[in-house]
Amino acid sequence: MTDTSLHPRLRDPATLAALARDYRACGGNLRVADVLAPGLAAALPDLLLSLPFSAHHVQDDHVRCFFWRCVIGVPPEGLGALPPPLDLLGRFVTQDLPALASAITGRPVRGPVEDWLPVCLYRKGSYLDAHEDHGIDRAVAFVLGLTRGAWPAEVGGHLEFLAEDRETVVERRPPGFDTLDLYDVRPVVRWHRVPLLVEHVERLTVSGWLPSSPEATTC
């Protein structure tokens, strides 16, 4: 297992420049393929699914959702106590992802303020209703896709970006494997949802938000 979480191609300045152009051309919303170091994406799903998940159910004015969530502790003093793939996942979210996101989005961001990683598992009956991600100091949202299966949109579980009416789908992305969705949170109001899963399939992701940083970072 490598000591870096990123695929080697994402350390190439020309590749990063091309991704930055694509991000701007897409209005600050991009899916990047082949993100993790070789072998890391393949090692994570079974390990993550072996951990305890609990029902995550929210019904309030801002968001309505139901899915399963596992919280992985990331000790602030280091990640050495975690199994190697989780160690690298922690490095990805706290170190390599902020640097990568800064290079692609052109916005200086830092790692999440929490010292834990949220893993989201959507099974039959899971959903995330239309919402937007505005929050204190949130700059860029991310979704790391670790879903091995594929299915049509009618089954649900796809990431849908919506028009201002909060119903019309302007872009739909299927669950991905070793993919990274990055999109601006501010100043854009970007409504999105994950429709109800109606069959026995599983969508596995690690997702969250990167706050603004006073200084840019590089990969």
C-alpha positions as CSV (number, residue, x, y, z in Angstrom):
1,M,0.0,0.0,0.0
2,T,1.3,3.4,-0.9
3,D,1.9,6.3,1.6
4,T,-0.1,8.7,-0.5
5,S,-3.9,8.6,-1.1
6,L,-4.0,10.2,-4.5
7,H,-3.7,8.6,-7.9
8,P,-0.3,9.6,-9.4
9,R,-2.0,11.3,-12.4
10,L,-3.5,13.9,-9.9
11,R,0.0,15.1,-9.1
12,D,0.7,16.1,-12.7
13,P,0.4,19.9,-13.1
14,A,-1.0,19.5,-16.7
15,T,-3.7,17.1,-15.5
16,L,-4.7,19.5,-12.6
17,A,-4.8,22.5,-15.0
18,A,-7.1,20.5,-17.4
19,L,-9.4,19.6,-14.5
20,A,-9.5,23.2,-13.3
21,R,-10.6,24.3,-16.8
22,D,-13.3,21.6,-16.8
23,Y,-14.5,22.8,-13.4
24,R,-14.8,26.4,-14.6
25,A,-16.5,25.3,-17.8
26,C,-19.1,23.2,-15.8
27,G,-19.9,26.2,-13.6
28,G,-18.1,24.9,-10.5
29,N,-19.4,21.4,-10.5
30,L,-17.3,18.4,-11.7
31,R,-16.9,14.7,-11.3
32,V,-13.3,13.4,-11.3
33,A,-12.6,9.8,-12.1
34,D,-9.7,7.6,-10.9
35,V,-9.0,9.6,-7.8
36,L,-7.4,7.3,-5.2
37,A,-4.0,5.6,-5.2
38,P,-3.9,2.3,-7.0
39,G,-5.5,-0.4,-4.9
40,L,-7.0,1.9,-2.3
41,A,-10.5,2.1,-3.8
42,A,-10.7,-1.7,-4.1
43,A,-9.6,-2.1,-0.5
44,L,-12.1,0.3,1.1
45,P,-15.7,-1.0,0.4
46,D,-15.4,-4.4,2.2
47,L,-13.5,-2.8,5.1
48,L,-16.0,0.0,5.5
49,L,-19.0,-2.3,5.2
50,S,-17.6,-4.4,8.0
51,L,-17.9,-1.5,10.4
52,P,-21.1,-0.7,12.4
53,F,-23.6,1.5,10.6
54,S,-26.6,3.2,12.3
55,A,-29.8,4.7,10.8
56,H,-29.4,8.4,10.0
57,H,-32.8,10.0,9.9
58,V,-33.4,13.8,9.6
59,Q,-36.7,15.6,9.1
60,D,-36.4,19.3,9.5
61,D,-36.9,22.6,7.6
62,H,-33.6,22.3,5.8
63,V,-33.2,18.7,4.8
64,R,-35.2,15.4,4.9
65,C,-33.2,12.2,4.6
66,F,-32.9,8.6,5.6
67,F,-29.8,6.5,5.1
68,W,-27.2,4.5,7.1
69,R,-24.1,6.2,8.5
70,C,-20.8,5.1,10.0
71,V,-18.6,7.5,11.7
72,I,-14.8,6.7,11.7
73,G,-12.7,8.5,14.3
74,V,-9.6,10.3,13.0
75,P,-7.4,11.1,16.0
76,P,-6.1,14.7,15.7
77,E,-2.6,13.6,16.7
78,G,-2.3,11.1,13.8
79,L,-3.8,8.2,11.9
80,G,-1.4,5.4,12.9
81,A,-4.0,3.5,14.9
82,L,-6.2,2.9,11.9
83,P,-5.9,0.0,9.5
84,P,-3.8,1.1,6.5
85,P,-6.7,1.7,4.0
86,L,-8.6,3.8,6.6
87,D,-5.3,5.5,7.5
88,L,-5.1,6.6,3.8
89,L,-8.8,7.5,3.6
90,G,-8.2,9.8,6.6
91,R,-5.2,11.3,4.9
92,F,-7.2,11.8,1.7
93,V,-10.0,13.7,3.5
94,T,-7.8,15.8,5.8
95,Q,-4.8,16.5,3.6
96,D,-4.7,15.4,0.0
97,L,-8.3,16.3,-0.8
98,P,-8.1,19.9,0.4
99,A,-4.9,20.4,-1.7
100,L,-6.5,18.7,-4.7
101,A,-9.8,20.7,-4.4
102,S,-7.8,23.9,-4.1
103,A,-6.0,23.1,-7.3
104,I,-9.1,22.2,-9.2
105,T,-11.6,24.8,-7.9
106,G,-9.2,27.7,-7.6
107,R,-10.5,28.3,-4.1
108,P,-8.2,28.0,-1.1
109,V,-9.8,25.4,1.2
110,R,-8.7,23.4,4.2
111,G,-9.7,20.0,5.7
112,P,-13.0,19.5,7.4
113,V,-13.2,20.8,11.0
114,E,-14.5,17.5,12.4
115,D,-12.0,14.9,13.6
116,W,-14.2,12.1,12.1
117,L,-15.2,10.8,8.7
118,P,-18.8,10.3,7.7
119,V,-19.5,7.2,5.6
120,C,-23.0,7.1,4.0
121,L,-24.7,3.8,2.9
122,Y,-27.9,4.1,0.9
123,R,-29.9,0.9,0.8
124,K,-33.5,0.2,-0.3
125,G,-35.7,2.9,1.3
126,S,-32.9,5.4,1.6
127,Y,-33.2,9.0,0.2
128,L,-31.9,12.5,0.5
129,D,-34.5,15.1,-0.5
130,A,-33.8,18.4,-2.3
131,H,-31.6,20.7,-0.3
132,E,-28.7,23.1,-0.7
133,D,-25.4,23.0,1.3
134,H,-25.0,26.5,2.6
135,G,-23.4,26.6,6.0
136,I,-21.0,28.6,8.0
137,D,-17.6,28.7,6.2
138,R,-18.5,25.9,3.8
139,A,-16.8,26.5,0.5
140,V,-16.8,23.3,-1.5
141,A,-18.8,20.1,-1.1
142,F,-17.3,16.7,-2.0
143,V,-18.6,13.1,-2.5
144,L,-16.2,10.3,-2.8
145,G,-17.9,7.4,-4.6
146,L,-17.1,3.8,-3.5
147,T,-20.1,2.1,-5.1
148,R,-19.3,-1.1,-7.0
149,G,-22.7,-1.7,-8.6
150,A,-24.5,0.2,-11.3
151,W,-28.2,0.6,-12.0
152,P,-30.6,2.8,-14.0
153,A,-31.9,6.1,-12.6
154,E,-35.4,4.6,-12.2
155,V,-34.1,2.6,-9.2
156,G,-33.1,5.8,-7.4
157,G,-29.9,6.6,-5.6
158,H,-28.4,8.8,-8.3
159,L,-27.0,12.3,-7.5
160,E,-29.4,14.8,-9.1
161,F,-28.7,18.5,-9.5
162,L,-31.9,20.6,-9.8
163,A,-33.1,23.8,-11.3
164,E,-34.4,26.6,-9.1
165,D,-37.9,25.0,-9.1
166,R,-36.2,22.2,-7.0
167,E,-37.9,19.6,-9.3
168,T,-36.4,19.8,-12.8
169,V,-33.2,17.7,-13.1
170,V,-30.4,19.6,-14.9
171,E,-27.8,16.9,-14.3
172,R,-27.9,13.3,-13.0
173,R,-24.8,11.3,-12.0
174,P,-25.0,7.6,-11.3
175,P,-23.2,6.2,-8.2
176,G,-19.5,6.0,-8.9
177,F,-16.6,3.9,-7.9
178,D,-13.3,5.8,-7.3
179,T,-14.9,9.0,-8.3
180,L,-14.9,12.4,-6.7
181,D,-17.7,15.0,-7.1
182,L,-16.7,18.5,-6.3
183,Y,-19.0,21.5,-6.4
184,D,-19.1,25.1,-5.1
185,V,-21.4,25.7,-2.1
186,R,-21.1,29.5,-2.0
187,P,-22.1,31.9,-3.5
188,V,-24.0,29.4,-5.7
189,V,-27.3,28.0,-4.4
190,R,-27.0,24.5,-5.8
191,W,-30.1,22.4,-5.1
192,H,-29.6,18.6,-5.3
193,R,-31.0,15.3,-4.0
194,V,-30.6,11.5,-4.0
195,P,-34.0,10.0,-4.9
196,L,-35.5,7.1,-3.0
197,L,-33.8,3.7,-3.6
198,V,-36.6,1.3,-4.6
199,E,-34.5,-1.9,-5.0
200,H,-31.9,-3.9,-3.1
201,V,-28.7,-2.1,-4.2
202,E,-26.2,-0.2,-2.2
203,R,-24.7,3.2,-2.7
204,L,-21.5,3.8,-0.6
205,T,-19.9,7.3,-0.3
206,V,-17.7,9.4,1.9
207,S,-19.0,13.0,1.8
208,G,-18.8,16.4,3.4
209,W,-17.7,20.0,3.0
210,L,-14.3,21.8,2.9
211,P,-14.2,25.2,4.6
212,S,-12.4,28.2,3.2
213,S,-8.8,28.7,4.1
214,P,-6.9,32.0,4.2
215,E,-4.1,30.4,2.2
216,A,-4.1,28.3,-0.9
217,T,-2.4,24.8,-0.8
218,T,-0.9,22.7,-3.6
219,C,-0.8,19.0,-4.2
